[in-house]
Amino acid sequence: MKHLTPAAFALSIAVAPGTFAQSSAIDVTSETARSVSPALEEYTSKDLYGGVWTRPDLSARDRSIVTVASLIARNQASDMPAEFDRALENGVTPAELSETITHLAFYTGWGNAMAAVNVTKEIFDQRGIDMEQLPAADPELLPLDEEAEADRERRVQEAYGDVSQGVVDNTRDLLFRDLWLRPALEPRDRSLVTVSALISTGKVEQMPFHLNKAMDNGLTQSEASEVLTHLAFYAGWPNVFSALPVARDVFEARAQQ
């Protein structure tokens, strides 16, 4: 394994005083929303929390994973404290939250992951969560599907080796022979995090590979469909409508296999 500097390890770094307090101070309460936009408060209470979050095709835990991934991908730190707490209440473990941050450093950028670290460190401190409950920096990795990875490596090398061999090499060594094999997230959940981040940031070009991978890893079509429904509220209708044709093509192609 090549040495990484995962965001999980960075959770042990002290957070600057007041960082979380500043974030918490701008969490929007129901009363605050009503005083500015009564319609927004009603949509939030009735259609988001009273509607989408209660739909049956995705568990509350999975909805929290999707939401956390979207917030980190979009670097929406003001909503992180409440939703990270909600995730832990909904059954996401501290190790899974930590590993989600680590994963998204690669898929949405180090700065976004470190912003999430600042929020999560305070939550972990408040809950008495310590390093013993977090994923190791250098765990025993899950087994690699050598045939599938060899095929992926070949296709990427042929397409982009003459453009940036460094990207090709790091994709192989850091992502698919390391990050994706870390055991703190089940492959299905890691795929769920990845697909949610791609949709949330409008990176639909990467969706066919990762949505197919997610479904190979156990995400059902009804669950994938519900991820889109959920993310319309958190990433916006335009990002979801950009993703809908891609999802349809993936669904249809798999139905013909």
KOLBA-932165 format. One record per residue (C-alpha): residue in three letters; x, y, z. Coordinates in steps of 0.5 Angstrom, whole numbers, plus 500, padded with zeros to 3 digits. Layout:
<nodes>
ALAXYZ ...
</nodes>
This chain:
<nodes>
MET500500500 LYS503507498 HIS502512504 LEU496516504 THR494522509 PRO487520510 ALA482525512 ALA480520518 PHE487521521 ALA486528520 LEU481528525 SER486527531 ILE488534529 ALA486540534 VAL481544531 ALA482552531 PRO477554537 GLY471557535 THR470553528 PHE464549530 ALA461554534 GLN461559528 SER458553523 SER453552529 ALA451559529 ILE449559522 ASP445553522 VAL438555520 THR432553525 SER425552523 GLU423559526 THR429563523 ALA427560516 ARG420562517 SER422569519 VAL425570512 SER421565508 PRO415562511 ALA414558504 LEU421555505 GLU420553512 GLU414549510 TYR417546504 THR422544509 SER418541514 LYS412538510 ASP416536503 LEU423535505 TYR423532512 GLY416530512 GLY416527505 VAL422525502 TRP426523508 THR420518510 ARG419515503 PRO420507503 ASP425506498 LEU431508501 SER433507509 ALA434513514 ARG441511514 ASP442511507 ARG439517506 SER444520511 ILE450517507 VAL447520501 THR446527504 VAL453527508 ALA456526501 SER452531498 LEU454536503 ILE461535503 ALA461534495 ARG458541495 ASN462544501 GLN456546505 ALA459546512 SER453550515 ASP449544514 MET454539516 PRO453539524 ALA446537524 GLU446532518 PHE452529521 ASP449528528 ARG443526524 ALA447521520 LEU450518527 GLU443517530 ASN441514524 GLY446508524 VAL452511520 THR458509525 PRO463514527 ALA468509522 GLU463510516 LEU463517517 SER470518518 GLU471513512 THR466517508 ILE470524509 THR477520507 HIS473517500 LEU471524498 ALA478527499 PHE479524493 TYR473525489 THR471532491 GLY478535493 TRP482535499 GLY479542501 ASN472539502 ALA474533506 MET478538511 ALA472542512 ALA468536514 VAL474534518 ASN473541522 VAL466540523 THR466532525 LYS472533530 GLU467537534 ILE462532534 PHE466526535 ASP469530541 GLN462532544 ARG460524543 GLY466522546 ILE468518540 ASP476517540 MET481514535 GLU480507537 GLN473507534 LEU476510527 PRO479506521 ALA486505521 ALA490509516 ASP493502514 PRO488497514 GLU488490511 LEU485491505 LEU479487502 PRO480482496 LEU481485489 ASP478483483 GLU484482479 GLU480481472 ALA476487473 GLU481491475 ALA486489469 ASP480491464 ARG479498468 GLU487499468 ARG487497460 ARG482502458 VAL484508462 GLN491507460 GLU489506452 ALA485512453 TYR489517457 GLY496514458 ASP499519453 VAL495525456 SER497524464 GLN501518466 GLY501521473 VAL493521473 VAL493514470 ASP498511475 ASN495514481 THR488512479 ARG491505479 ASP495505485 LEU491510490 LEU484509488 PHE482502485 ARG488498489 ASP488502495 LEU482507497 TRP476502494 LEU479496498 ARG479499505 PRO474495509 ALA471501513 LEU465502508 GLU462496505 PRO463496497 ARG456498496 ASP456504501 ARG462507498 SER459506491 LEU453510494 VAL457515497 THR461516490 VAL455516486 SER451521491 ALA458526490 LEU458525482 ILE450527482 SER451533487 THR457536483 GLY454535476 LYS459530474 VAL455526470 GLU460524465 GLN463519471 MET456516472 PRO456510468 PHE462507470 HIS460508478 LEU453507477 ASN454500474 LYS459499479 ALA454501485 MET449496482 ASP454491481 ASN456492489 GLY449491491 LEU445498490 THR438496487 GLN435500481 SER429502486 GLU434505491 ALA438508485 SER432511483 GLU430514490 VAL437517491 LEU436521485 THR429523488 HIS433525495 LEU438529491 ALA433533488 PHE433537494 TYR440537497 ALA443538490 GLY438542486 TRP433539480 PRO438541475 ASN444537477 VAL439531478 PHE435532471 SER442532468 ALA443525471 LEU437522469 PRO438521462 VAL445517464 ALA441513470 ARG436511465 ASP441509460 VAL444505465 PHE438502467 GLU436500460 ALA443497459 ARG442492465 ALA435490463 GLN438487457 GLN444484460 
</nodes>
